[in-house]
Amino acid sequence: MNRNHPSIYPDELATKARALLRDLKLRILPVVDDDKQLLGVVSRNDVMIISSSVSTMRVKGIMSTVRFAATLDMDAVQSAREMLRLDEWYVPVVKSQRNNSYVGVLGLEHFVKSFYEKKTPRLGKPLSDVMSTEQLLICSPDDEADDIWHMMKERSFAACPVVAKGKIVGIVTLQNLLEGGAMLPGFKSKKGRFKASSTINSIMRTPVLSLKPNNTVGDAAKLMIEKNIGRIPIVDNKGHLVGIVDREDVLKALVKQREW
């Protein structure tokens, strides 16, 4: 877990939460009271509803209920199992079931890193055995950022490969969308002007970090740890997208099946 992960108070401006998530490249921001008791959590999707850089909306108006908080004495596999069951990549950590004091944030990458450092034999499994190949979410460079955000939100995806002429040319993440000001009906600046929706081409990340189907789970884990990325496109020898591997896929491959 990360014991230095920042938090925010419920009466602070939502625009501050937005800035922290954007500038510190955070996935979630725990909300606490004056006694550091956990009250809720703010995610990137939560702050993307803010329609103005001078909005007076408070954090308590956009925060979400905590679906699962890990505790310091909780079994690691049990925590990972619950995070995967709820499709939560990051969760706040509190001292105990009886003490709701916030102490940090736990992410799927912490488990992936632990298994990778232990050099478990399951790191040798080919990505072709664990990658997702059906109903892949993709977009084109000319798509509007707001539209793609809605698609990602509906599918609970944090990244979307960008494909042109059958080949992957980039990837767009929630972080990219947040930095680009994507939202509906448009982000209103301090001058009172609404920002037109950006195209994916203007905010997507290039070059794309990708792997091949015959690469291993260990290769994916190493890349995720070193580059702090959550999803990796899998391409064939011609650069065509054939699958996606994310942290959930990697973690499930590294944990013994009987533990789930």
N, C-alpha and C positions, 0 to 999 in steps of 0.2 A: 504494500500500500504506500501511498504518498502522504506523509504526515505534514507536508508543507503546502498542500493544496489550499488556495485561498477560499474564503467564504464571503457572504454578503448579508447585510441586515434587511429585514422586510420593508422598512420605511425608506430605504435608499432608492434613488431614481433607477428605473428600469434601464435607462440609457447607460448608466454606469455598469450594470450587469452586461449589457451588450458590448460595451467597450472592453471589459475584462475578458469576456469569452473570445472576442475577436483578437485583441492584442496579445494575450497570453496563450492563445491557441488552445483554450480549454474546451472540453466537451460538456462538462456540467459545472454548476456553481452552487454548492450547498447554501441554503438560507438558514441563518441562526439568529437566536435572540441575544440579549445582552449577557446572558449566562452561558452562551455557546451551546444552548440546547437546539438540536436539529428541528427545524420547522418545515422544511420543504426543499425543493431543488429547482434550479433554473437551467434549461438546456439551450442549445443553439436554436432549435425550432421555436422555443418559447419567446426568445427575444426578437425573432424575425417578424413578429406581428407588430412591432413598434413602428409607427408610421411617420415619425418626425424626430430629428436630432435634438429638438428642444421639447420633447414630450415630457409632461409632468407625471406620467404614469409611474407608480411605485412597484418595487419588486414583488410585493405581496399580491399585486393585481395580475401577475403573469406566472408566478411560481406554480409548480406542479406538486402533487402529493408524492411523498417518497413511497415507492412500491416495495422496496426492499432495502434495508440498511444492514450491512454486515456488522458483526461485533468482534472485538479483539480476540475473544476466546473461541470463536467459531471455527470449525474444521474447514480447511482450505477447499477440499473437494466439495463439501456441502455448499460453500459459498459460490463456487464456480458453477455447480449444478443449478442453483437457484437463479443466478444471473443469466445463464443460457436459457433456462425455462421461461423467464420473463423477457428475454431478448434485451437485457440491459447490459451495455458494454461498460458502464461506469456506475458505481453506487457509492453513497457516503458510508463512512464507518463511524460507529459510535462505540462508547466504552463497553456497554453491556446491554442486555435486554432490560435491565432495571435502571440503567443510567444512560440517558439519551444525549450525553455530551458528545459533540462532534470532535473527531480526532483526525480525520483524513478521508481520502478517496481511494477506492480499490477499482482497478481496471483489468479487463481481460488480458492486456499485455503483460501485467505483472505475473500472471499464471504462465503465459507463453514463455516469458523470459526465464522463469524458474525451471520449466521443463527443458528449455533449450540448453541452459547451463549445466543441467544434469546429464546431457548427452544421451537421453533415452533412445533405445533402438528404434522406436516408432518415428523418429525424425527421418528415417530412411524411406518412409512410405512415399510413393510417387503422387504428385498432385492430381494426376488423372483419376485417382481413387477417391479424392475428397472434394474436388472443385464442383461448384454449381454450374450446370450447363443449360438448364431450362428456365424460360421466362426471365432472361437477363434484361435488366433495365439499361438501355443505351440512349444516347441523344446525339444530335448532330451539331456542328459548330454554329449553325445559323439559328438554332432554337433560342427562344427567349429564356433568360435565367429564371424569371418568376414561374414560368410554366414547368420547368424542370424541377424547381424546388417543390412545387405541389406534387409532382410525380414521386419524388424521393420521399416526401412526407407521407404520402399515402402508402408507400411500400416499405416504410421504415428503413430506408437506405441512407447511408451517410456519404456515398460517393456514386458517381455515374460515369462509365467510360464514354468517351466521345468518339464516334465512328464516322468516317467519311470515305465514300467509295469502297466500302467493305473492310477498310483497315482502321485500326485504332490510332487516333492522332492526338489524344489527350485524355485527361480525366478531370472531372469537376467534383469538388467536395463541398460539404456544408460550410467548411471554413472559407472556401473560395466564394461561395454565395454570400456569406456573411460580410466578407471584405468588400464584395461588389455591391452591397446594398440591396440584394434581392428580397422582395416581399410584395404583398398587395396592400393597397392599390399603387404603391410606389413610395419611395423614401423621400420625405419632405426635408429639405435642407434648412439651415438657419436663415437663409434669405427668403424662405417661404415658397421655394420652387420645388415641384415634384420631380424626382429623378426618373428619367425614362428607363424602362427595363433594359438591362444589358443583354447582349447576346453571349452565348456560351463561349464563343471564340475569343471574347475579350477577357474572360476570367478563368478559363480552363488552365490546368497545370500541364506544362510540357517541359522536357520530354517525359514520356510515360515510363514508369518503372513496371516492367512486366516479366513474367516467367513463362516457361514452356511446360506442357503437360508432363514431360519426363523429368522435370525438376522435382526436388523432394520437399516434403513438409519442413525439413530443416532449412532448406534454402528460403522458403517463404517466411519462416519464423525469424531467421537472421535478418532478412530485408525489412520485415515489420519492425523489429527492435531497433535496427540501426537508423532507419529513416522515419520512424514514428508514424507509420501508415497502417490503416486498418483493413484495406482491401487491395488485392493485387490482381490485375487482369492477366489472364492466361491466353497466350496467342500461339498460333502455329508458325511454321517456318516462313510463311508469307506475310505475317503480321495481322492475320485475321483473328478476331476475338473468338475464342472457343469456350471460355469459361471464366469464372471469378472465384478467387479464394479469399475468404475474410478471416478475421481472428477467431470467430466461432468455429469455422471449419478446422482451423489449425488446432485449436484447443481440444475439440472433440477427438481429433486424430491422436493427440498426445496423452489423453487420459484413457485408462483401461476401460473397455466397454462395460465391464461388470460394475464399475463405479457409478454408472449413470442410471 
